[in-house]
C-alpha cells in the first residue's frame, strides 16, 4: 500500500491527513484517514519538522496496512550534504523501514539535489527527493501519478482532506 500525507494548521490545532492507494496511477483512494492534533509545536524557522513530524506520525498510527512508500509534502534532503528535511526525519522515526518520497512545489533555496519533474502543461517543476528508494525511480513514480495537472490527483485530495476537516 502507498500513502500520501499532509498537515494543515489552524490557530490552536492541526489536522493531519493520509490517503492510501495501491498503484501510482490510481485516481481514487483506498482509504482516507485524518486526525486532529490539539497540542502543536510552534513554528521554528529551520526546524519545521519539529512541528510537522508529530502530526504525520499520529495519522500514520491509524494505518493498519503495511506501507511500501510514504509521500510527504516537502523535502527529504535539503542539500547535497544530506541535511535532513522533514522526510529524512520521518524516515528515521520509522526506523528506516519505509521509504519516503518528498514532493515539494517550490525549490528550497539551498537545494541542489532534488529531481525536477514537470507534469501536465505546467512549466513549473515539482521537486522530488527520497530516502530508502532511488531518487530517479521516485521521480518517475510521481511523474506517472494520476492527473493531468502539475499536482497529482491524490496529492490534491490529501491536501483538501487536511483543510476541509476543521474541528473547532
N, C-alpha and C positions, 0 to 999 in steps of 0.2 A: 504494500500500500504506500502511496505517496501522500505527502501532506504539504499544505502551504499555510502559513500563519501571518497574522497581522495584529497590531495593537493600536487602539485609538484611546487618547487621553481626554478626560473631561476635567472639570475643576478639582474634584475630590476623589476621583476613581478612574479606573481604566477598564476597557473591555478587550479581552484577548479572544481572537477567533482562530479557528482552524478548520480547514476544508480537507477532506480525504478524497483521493481519487486513485483509479487503478492504472490508467495509461496517460502518457503525455498528451495525447490528442483528445482526451475527454473534455466535454463541454459541460457536463452535469456532474456534480459531486456525488460521491457515495454517501457521505455524511457531512454534516456541518455541526461544529461544536463551538461553544463560547462559554466564557466565564467572566465574572466581574471581580476586579481586584480593588478592594477599598483602601488598602494602605500601599500607596505607591511612593517610590523614592523620588525626591526632587530631581529635576533635570540638572545634570552637572556637565558642562562643556568638556568634551574629550572623554567622557565616561558614560556615554548614553546607555551602554549595556547594563549598567547598574540599575537603571530604571526599567528597561525593556525585558531583560533576561528572566526575572522572576515571573513576569506576566506570561511569557511564552511557555515557561516550564509548567506553570499552573494549568494552562489549557492543554498542554501535551499530556498531563496527568489523566485527562479524561479519555485519551485514546486507548482503546483496548486491543487494536490490531498491531501487528509488527510493522514498523515503518522502515521502508527501504531508503528513503531520502526525505529530508525536510527542506522546504523552501522558506526563506525569510526575506523580508523587505529590508535590504541593506547590504552591507559588505561582510564578507568572511575575513578577508585580509585587506588591510588599508594601504599597504605598500610592498615593495619588493623585499623589505626586511622582515616581512611577515609580522608586522604589527597587527595584533588581533583586533578585529572588529566584532560586532555582535555575533556573527555566525561562528567565529572561532571560539568565542566564549561558550556558545551553545554546544558546539562540538565537544569541548572539554567537559561541560556539565553533564553530557550524555556519555561520558567515559569513552569518547571516540568510537562509539558503536554504531552511530547512524550518520551517514554522510549529510553534509549541509551544503545547500546552494544558496548563495546570496544574490538577489536581483535588486539592483539599485537603479532609480530613474535618473539620478544625477551623478556626475563624476565627482568623486571625493577629490578635493584639491591636491592631495598628496599621492593619489592612486596612480600607479603606473603598471599595475598588474591585472586589472580587470579585462576580461574578454568583452569586446563590444559587439553587440548583435543588433541588427535593425530588423524590425518586424513591420508588416503592413506597408503602408505608403509613407511612413514617418521617416524623416531624415535624422531624427534624434535616436541615438542608440540606447539600449539598456546595457548596464554594466554587470557582468557576471563574474563572481568569484566562488571558490568552493573549497571544502575540506573533506577528505576521505573519499574523493572522487575526482577523476581527471577533469581539469577545468574546461578543456575544449569539448569533452563529452557533455559536461554540464551545460555549456553554452548551446550546444546542438539540441539538447533536450528542451531548453527554454525556447529556442527558435521554432521548434515543431509543436509547441503547445497550441491548443485550440484558440482561435480568434484571429480576425483579420486586421486587428489594430495593433498598435505598439505594445500595449499591455495585454498579456494573455487573459482570456475569459475568466479562468478560475482565480487568477490574482486579483482581478477587479472584484469578483464575488467575495473573496475573503476580506478585502478592504471594506466593501459595503456592509458585510456582516458585522465587522467590528464597529462601524459607525452607526448602524441602524438599531443596535440594541443598547439603549441608554437607560440604565436603571437609576432612578433618582432617589 
